[in-house]
Amino acid sequence: MEGSHKVQLVRAVVEQTIRVLKCFKIMDGNKIKTAADFEEVLDCVIALHNLRVLLKGDKVFDLLPRKFAVAGDHVFKPKIPQEDVDLKIPADAPDLSKPEYRDIRDFKGFLAAAAPAVKNALEKRGPDCIFFPTVKTRGQNLYNGAYVLQLQLQKELLGVWTLKYVVGASYSYETHTGYVQMSRDDAAVRHICDCYSG
């Protein structure tokens, strides 16, 4: 009987630890693509959990300094110094009257005409709404946080435009690519994205 209680106690501790590990934000969702990547993530989560347990047991616990520590060494550190980064962004906006920018000029005019359809598509609980409220909020956050990395457009037949977009993902280095086809009367004739959450 006593041995059975010990087994149950150990099992309860193991199950509780697994539950705590699952509560880490990075463990929530299905964004990890390979077993090797997951193993690295799990190693980090277990290390953070162990550190939390050690700090709970001893408030003044501290990690021993590394013998050959590198100053300023971080997990996420730019590979290129900030002063050497050149994004090649021109100082002035392009002159849209030039022939090579005709599609951009035409698309700006199209957007003005399609504004009512776009407004209807974004209206929460409206009859033409195509997004869940969380997806709309996520899109606004991506735009406001400068996660929209690239937009490309192509004029199709019958007043339809195809837009390709590349957006960054918060909490990771991943990027996601999507396409949307727009017409004057329908803000999203067709749309698709390679992300998991829409």
Rosetta blueprint (number, residue, H / E / L):
1 M L
2 E H
3 G H
4 S H
5 H H
6 K H
7 V H
8 Q H
9 L H
10 V H
11 R H
12 A H
13 V H
14 V H
15 E H
16 Q H
17 T H
18 I H
19 R H
20 V H
21 L H
22 K H
23 C L
24 F L
25 K H
26 I H
27 M H
28 D L
29 G L
30 N L
31 K L
32 I L
33 K L
34 T L
35 A H
36 A H
37 D H
38 F H
39 E H
40 E H
41 V H
42 L H
43 D H
44 C H
45 V H
46 I H
47 A H
48 L H
49 H H
50 N H
51 L H
52 R H
53 V H
54 L H
55 L H
56 K H
57 G H
58 D L
59 K L
60 V L
61 F L
62 D L
63 L L
64 L L
65 P L
66 R L
67 K L
68 F L
69 A L
70 V L
71 A L
72 G L
73 D L
74 H L
75 V L
76 F L
77 K L
78 P L
79 K L
80 I L
81 P L
82 Q H
83 E H
84 D H
85 V L
86 D L
87 L L
88 K L
89 I L
90 P L
91 A L
92 D L
93 A L
94 P L
95 D L
96 L L
97 S L
98 K L
99 P H
100 E H
101 Y H
102 R H
103 D H
104 I H
105 R H
106 D H
107 F H
108 K H
109 G H
110 F H
111 L H
112 A H
113 A H
114 A H
115 A H
116 P H
117 A H
118 V H
119 K H
120 N H
121 A H
122 L H
123 E L
124 K L
125 R L
126 G L
127 P L
128 D L
129 C L
130 I L
131 F L
132 F L
133 P H
134 T H
135 V H
136 K H
137 T H
138 R H
139 G H
140 Q H
141 N H
142 L H
143 Y H
144 N H
145 G L
146 A L
147 Y L
148 V E
149 L E
150 Q E
151 L E
152 Q E
153 L E
154 Q E
155 K E
156 E L
157 L L
158 L L
159 G L
160 V L
161 W E
162 T E
163 L E
164 K E
165 Y E
166 V E
167 V E
168 G E
169 A L
170 S L
171 Y L
172 S L
173 Y L
174 E L
175 T E
176 H E
177 T E
178 G E
179 Y E
180 V E
181 Q E
182 M E
183 S L
184 R L
185 D L
186 D L
187 A L
188 A L
189 V L
190 R E
191 H E
192 I E
193 C E
194 D L
195 C L
196 Y L
197 S L
198 G L
